[in-house]
Amino acid sequence: MSRYGDRFGEGGFRHLLEKGAVYANAHYQHANTETIVGHSTLATGTSPDQHGMIGNVWFDRESGELAYNIEDPEHPILPTREKAMEGAQIDPSQKQSRTKGRSPSSLLASTFGDELFVHTAGDAKVFGVSGKDRSAVAMAGHVGKAFWYATDSGDMVTSNYYYDAYPAWVVEWNARRQAESHSSGSWTLLNDTSTYLLAASDDRPYETDLKGYGRVFPHPFGELGDPLFFTRLIVSPVGDALALDFAKALVTAEQLGQDATPDYLSISFSSVDAVNHFFGPSSLENEDVVLQLDRTLADLLRFIDEAVGLERTLVVLSADHGMPEMPEAMAEAGLPAGRLYPRDVVDRANETARSRFGIEEAVQFFFRPYLYLEREKIQASGADPGEVEQAIAAALTGMDGIALAVARSALPTLTDDDLVARIRRNTHPSRSGDIYVAQEPYWFLYEKGPIAVMHGSPWRYDTFVPILFAGPGIAPQTIQRRVHPADIAPTLSGYLGVKPPSSAVGVPLKEVLP
């Protein structure tokens, strides 16, 4: 936020920065900084070893398939129209989803929203809204209601975990087909190009052209009927604007904040993340989407002030993860950086198992950051499983681009330095793989494809996020001590006198408590 702060308007980020408690040194304490991991930590106040969301996907040994974090075949998405268009996902992890059912069943800890609902004997209303399904589901928790943007229709959808049928106000909102109104339109700059810090960064060769979206402004959305039309909207400020408009309709229809019982609404704006994946955080696109998000936040706060009253509202702002610069950009600046692909990792692991232990094709599956080994093959070979894991981990640690590979069997004996501690907090007994692979700073470890840059590392650029609280009784101040996003849920609990979430390890922030 400080990068573009001199051009923020009144009422958005500036309001929170000037009126709230700003924690300027907040970092996640787990290793895999992905969307579901961060949102689950924000919601539960604990780390993935407890809440179970170790990554956007993990390998399900029982089924032998890759599992998407919130998929649930028992709870299909409720249709909003007879036939949705076939749209592309901007997130490769969603392509691994086996079903379109969605629920919080894989979230293993209670959330702040859950505890608020219980504390108020079911009177508190709890909602999560987002451009991404997993963001909405995690923040809504087990008892709340979740809605998210569908890239195959432009509608806001939910599953039958939450409702048997859409409420009338949702049907009405979707019937307005707001996303479709952008057909033949394009993403254009908010301001004159000369006013942008990154005006010269509108066409870098390592940015991605999303099949006709282009690397320079204006970015055309295409025509309604184009398979990527609705996806391109979320890779622009339009995605956040749609989420805001839906949230306004929700607040009005559900009468949030209209009685003495506190209600909870999480809005996860997804467009900055989507834009960064294709253009990077030092792109003109990033600068513009942040400036437009500032306007969106100002609009939201104005609406809440009119509908509820900001003097009766506690506002919390944070994020699920940071974002690295593209490796090519860092290499141009003189830093050691590059791209490493999963096949390289698998080949080295298999070669090590073959040469050291005579085990052929020892890797069962690899989806960054976890390598899963063929346990039956290892057992049949007569080799010690821990020795095999640790030999492979040592071989991977010697590769260019890999800072450290850690075998689960070695975790109990390793010195608990910062990186190892983060990996421990990311390790769940049944979901984590046999070896955690952490890339070197600014190295890209992901499949070849349209994604130009990917978060997920344990390094500071991915763990650093804002934390701001603004509301009744909170004095404006900036706090520099190290805090953690896991502190947010316990702080909310302390502020409202509610029992903290079941597995919370975060510490209530004293500057916020009454």
Buried (B, 14 or more C-beta within 10 A) or exposed (E): BEEBEEBBEEBBBBBBBEBBBBBBEBBBBBBBBBBBBBBBBBBBBBBBBBBBBBBBBBBBBEEEEBBBBBBBEEBBBBEBEEEBBEBBEBBBBBEBBEBBBBBBBBBBBBBBBBBBBBBBEEEBBBBBBBBBBBBBBBBBBBBBBBBBBBBBBBBBBBBBBBEEEBBEBBEEBBEEBBBBEBBEBBBEBBEEEEEBEBEEBBEBEBBBEBBEBBBEBEBBBBEBEBBBBBBBBBBBBBBBBBBBBBBBBBBEBBEBBEEEBBBBBBBBBBBBBBBBBBBBBBBBBBBBBBBBBBBBBBBBBBBBBEBBEBEEBBBBBBBBBBBBBBBBBBBEEEEEBBBBBBEBBBEBBBEBBEEBBEBEEBBBBBBBBBBBBBBEBBEEBEBBBBBBBBBBBEBBBEBEBBBBBBBBBBBEEBEEEEBBBBBBBBBBEEBBBBBBBBBBBBBBBBEEEBBBBBBBBBBEBBBBBBBBBBBEEBEEEEBEEEBBBBBBBBBBBBBBEBBBBBBBBBBBBEBBEE
